[in-house]
Amino acid sequence: MPAQPDPTEDIRHPPWTVVTVIAVALAGGVLWLLGWAVGEVGEGELRFPFDRAILLWARGGVAHGPPPGPPLLTQTMLDITALGGVTVLVLVTSLVAGLLIASRHWLTLALVVSGTLSGSLVVGAVKGLVGRARPTVTDHLVHVYDASFPSGHAANSACVYLTLALLLLQITEGRAVKRYILFATMLLVTAIGTSRIYLGVHWPSDVLGGWIFGALWAVAWWALGSAIRLRVAGATPTQPE
C-alpha cells in the first residue's frame, strides 16, 4: 500500500512561498536601513536620497499640475489604491472569514481575524509615534489626513492580503494553486503601494517600510499558525482542525 502524503510536511518545512516572502522583506529592510544611514534633511525632516527622485519620476518629472499621460492612468491608480483602503480590507477580511466559518476552519478563522486586526492597530500606533509629514514634492491626487510613515495602504494591504494568503496556503492543496495565490497577492500588494507614490501622498520609503512590516507580520502569523497545527496534529493526527 503506497505511503500517504504527510499533510503537515509544508508546515514542518516552510515552502518556497514563505521563504520568498521572508527574503523579499529582509532585502527591503536592508535597502531601507541603507537609505536611512545616508539620508539627508529635507523639508524639516530626514529624507532618503531616493525619495524625491522616485516621486518625480513616478509623475513623469512634473511636480505640480495634472500628471502627464492619459487620464485613464490616474483613474487606474485611484482604483488600485482603493483596494488598500479600510473599507475594502474590512470587506475582504469579512468575506474570507465567512468562507472559513462556512467550511468550519476555526483555527484559520481565529488566526485571520487576530492577525489582520492586530496588524492594523500596530500600523496606526506607529504612524502616531513617528509623525512623519506627508511629501509636498508633487501635488496630492487624493485627500490624506494622517501621518506619512509607514504607508497605511502599503502596510495594511500587506498585513491583510499576505496574512490571508499565507494562512490559506496551510489549508490549500496543490502546488500550482499555492503559487498562484502567493503571486497574485504579492502583485496586488505591490500595485497598491506603487499607487500611493504615483498619487504623491507617500514618500517611497514610507511604502517600502510598510511592505517590510506587513510581510514580516504575515510571516509571523504563518509561523504561529504552523506551530499550533503541528501541535494539534501531533496530539490528534486524524482530527481536522
Buried (B, 14 or more C-beta within 10 A) or exposed (E): EEEEEEEBEBBEEBBEBBEBBBEBBEEBBEBBEEBEEEBEEBEEBBBBBBBBEBBBEBBEEEEEEEBEEEEEEBEBBBEBBBBBBEEBBBEBBEEBBEEBEEEEBEBBBBBBBEBBBBBBEBBBEBBEEBEBEBBEBBBEBBEBEEBBBBBBBBBBBBBBBBBBBBBBBBBBEEEEEBBEBBEEBBEBBBBBBBBBBBBBBBBBBBBBBBBBBBBBBBBBBBBBBBEBBEEBBEEEEEEEB
